[in-house]
Amino acid sequence: MGWIQPVLGALALILLWAFAHVAQLVDPVLLPSPLESWNAFVEGMTEGTLGHDFWRTIVRTMLSFAIATLIAVPLGVALGSSNKLYRSVEFLIDFFRSTPASAMFPLFLVFFGIGEEAKIAVAAFGAALIILFNTAYGVMNARQLRQLAARVMGASRTRILWDVTIWESLPQTFIGLRSGVSMALVIVIVAEMFIGSSDGLGKRIIDAQMIFNMPEMYASIFAAGALGYVMNMLFTLIEARFVHWGGK
């Protein structure tokens, strides 16, 4: 029965949206009805190019996330295993993690040009910083008692790292992965808007806004939101299935 509350929240939003449209609280040109936007979504996914744009955004996001994970998780484990090493680069991590990814677009355009590489690279960069921070934090805060128990039983430092510390850090690492994939999606969509893209949800949203095709714009925004929600739910389910000992 836990699904009832989210459904009620969604229905309340739709009813509020429909009321605002019928009462013309906002110009109907700028705020089409929920039905118009839904029809635009269905038509775009079945007959138009929305399905293609949706798929291109998924591909860019998952490729960026995969690159970020392959780089950030091992690096985070290495940094987290040495407190002195992490402290020596902590400023750089926090500085770039606090810098808006959109501010990095010009730099990535200089290095990668206008194309797929720039979009994927900047999204991977933003996601990697989040994953790196959470992985290192998880390793540094692994439970000392279990590490001590393994050490008492004669386990080597390498064995403790692989068999105890990394497993202890997985709950925090998964928090970073879940946040990282969301960040990758956000950056990819913004990059599709402004970095010479010919497809993708970001490109579709900005094009629809420029010609005031509001039903299509809202349909594209809904598709982007649904994609982000599903990705987050998948990672939540994976975490609950494979990292069930978190917090225990």
RARA-V811286 format. One record per residue. N is the residue number from 1. RES is the residue in three letters. PHI is phi in whole degrees, -180 to 180 (none if undefined). PSI is psi in whole degrees, -180 to 180 (* if undefined). Layout:
# RARA-V811286
n=[N:N]
res=[RES:RES]
phi=[PHI:PHI]
psi=[PSI:PSI]
This chain:
# RARA-V811286
n=[1:2:3:4:5:6:7:8:9:10:11:12:13:14:15:16:17:18:19:20:21:22:23:24:25:26:27:28:29:30:31:32:33:34:35:36:37:38:39:40:41:42:43:44:45:46:47:48:49:50:51:52:53:54:55:56:57:58:59:60:61:62:63:64:65:66:67:68:69:70:71:72:73:74:75:76:77:78:79:80:81:82:83:84:85:86:87:88:89:90:91:92:93:94:95:96:97:98:99:100:101:102:103:104:105:106:107:108:109:110:111:112:113:114:115:116:117:118:119:120:121:122:123:124:125:126:127:128:129:130:131:132:133:134:135:136:137:138:139:140:141:142:143:144:145:146:147:148:149:150:151:152:153:154:155:156:157:158:159:160:161:162:163:164:165:166:167:168:169:170:171:172:173:174:175:176:177:178:179:180:181:182:183:184:185:186:187:188:189:190:191:192:193:194:195:196:197:198:199:200:201:202:203:204:205:206:207:208:209:210:211:212:213:214:215:216:217:218:219:220:221:222:223:224:225:226:227:228:229:230:231:232:233:234:235:236:237:238:239:240:241:242:243:244:245:246:247:248]
res=[MET:GLY:TRP:ILE:GLN:PRO:VAL:LEU:GLY:ALA:LEU:ALA:LEU:ILE:LEU:LEU:TRP:ALA:PHE:ALA:HIS:VAL:ALA:GLN:LEU:VAL:ASP:PRO:VAL:LEU:LEU:PRO:SER:PRO:LEU:GLU:SER:TRP:ASN:ALA:PHE:VAL:GLU:GLY:MET:THR:GLU:GLY:THR:LEU:GLY:HIS:ASP:PHE:TRP:ARG:THR:ILE:VAL:ARG:THR:MET:LEU:SER:PHE:ALA:ILE:ALA:THR:LEU:ILE:ALA:VAL:PRO:LEU:GLY:VAL:ALA:LEU:GLY:SER:SER:ASN:LYS:LEU:TYR:ARG:SER:VAL:GLU:PHE:LEU:ILE:ASP:PHE:PHE:ARG:SER:THR:PRO:ALA:SER:ALA:MET:PHE:PRO:LEU:PHE:LEU:VAL:PHE:PHE:GLY:ILE:GLY:GLU:GLU:ALA:LYS:ILE:ALA:VAL:ALA:ALA:PHE:GLY:ALA:ALA:LEU:ILE:ILE:LEU:PHE:ASN:THR:ALA:TYR:GLY:VAL:MET:ASN:ALA:ARG:GLN:LEU:ARG:GLN:LEU:ALA:ALA:ARG:VAL:MET:GLY:ALA:SER:ARG:THR:ARG:ILE:LEU:TRP:ASP:VAL:THR:ILE:TRP:GLU:SER:LEU:PRO:GLN:THR:PHE:ILE:GLY:LEU:ARG:SER:GLY:VAL:SER:MET:ALA:LEU:VAL:ILE:VAL:ILE:VAL:ALA:GLU:MET:PHE:ILE:GLY:SER:SER:ASP:GLY:LEU:GLY:LYS:ARG:ILE:ILE:ASP:ALA:GLN:MET:ILE:PHE:ASN:MET:PRO:GLU:MET:TYR:ALA:SER:ILE:PHE:ALA:ALA:GLY:ALA:LEU:GLY:TYR:VAL:MET:ASN:MET:LEU:PHE:THR:LEU:ILE:GLU:ALA:ARG:PHE:VAL:HIS:TRP:GLY:GLY:LYS]
phi=[none:-68:-79:-66:-61:-60:-65:-63:-63:-65:-64:-62:-64:-64:-64:-64:-63:-63:-64:-62:-71:-65:-79:54:-67:-127:-51:-57:-66:-87:-129:-69:-72:-57:-66:-61:-67:-65:-62:-65:-66:-63:-63:-66:-77:-99:-122:-93:-101:-61:-61:-65:-62:-59:-66:-64:-67:-61:-61:-64:-65:-70:-67:-62:-66:-63:-62:-61:-66:-63:-88:-78:-66:-62:-66:-65:-64:-64:-68:-67:-75:-128:-60:-65:-64:-65:-62:-71:-115:-59:-61:-63:-63:-67:-64:-73:-68:-90:-84:-56:-61:-62:-71:-91:-54:-58:-63:-70:-66:-63:-81:-114:76:-89:177:-62:-60:-65:-62:-68:-66:-69:-69:-64:-63:-64:-70:-63:-63:-68:-65:-60:-61:-69:-65:-62:-64:-65:-66:-67:-107:-61:-62:-66:-62:-71:-64:-63:-62:-66:-67:-64:-81:92:-71:-76:-61:-65:-65:-64:-62:-76:-96:-124:-62:-64:-65:-66:-85:-58:-57:-71:-62:-67:-61:-65:-64:-65:-70:-66:-68:-66:-64:-60:-63:-60:-67:-61:-65:-65:-64:-64:-72:-124:-114:36:-97:-107:-155:105:-64:-61:-62:-68:-64:-69:-66:-64:-66:-68:-104:57:-90:-66:-58:-67:-63:-65:-63:-69:-64:-61:-62:-65:-65:-64:-64:-63:-65:-66:-61:-64:-65:-62:-69:-64:-67:-63:-62:-65:-81:-107:-125:-71:-88:-56:82:-104]
psi=[-2:-14:-12:-44:-48:-39:-42:-39:-42:-42:-39:-41:-44:-42:-41:-40:-47:-41:-44:-35:-48:-42:-4:42:-26:148:124:-25:-36:-25:87:170:158:-36:-42:-44:-39:-42:-40:-37:-49:-45:-42:-37:-30:-36:-28:-156:3:-38:-42:-46:-41:-46:-41:-38:-39:-47:-47:-42:-47:-34:-44:-44:-40:-44:-45:-43:-44:-31:-47:-36:-52:-39:-38:-39:-43:-45:-41:-25:-17:107:-41:-42:-43:-43:-30:-23:6:-41:-44:-43:-49:-36:-53:-29:-28:-9:126:134:-33:-28:-17:-8:-50:-39:-44:-30:-37:-43:-37:-10:-177:106:-168:-38:-42:-44:-47:-40:-45:-35:-41:-38:-48:-42:-37:-38:-40:-44:-43:-47:-48:-37:-48:-41:-40:-41:-44:-27:19:148:121:-31:-44:-35:-42:-41:-42:-38:-40:-34:5:11:144:168:-40:-42:-39:-40:-48:-37:-16:-61:-48:-41:-38:-30:-11:-41:-43:-35:-41:-31:-43:-40:-43:-42:-36:-41:-34:-42:-41:-42:-46:-48:-39:-45:-43:-41:-38:-28:-37:-7:78:52:147:-7:-178:158:-38:-45:-40:-40:-48:-37:-44:-38:-38:-31:11:36:78:-40:-42:-37:-48:-36:-41:-39:-42:-42:-42:-42:-41:-38:-46:-41:-44:-42:-44:-41:-40:-43:-33:-42:-42:-43:-45:-30:-42:-14:49:-13:0:129:4:*]
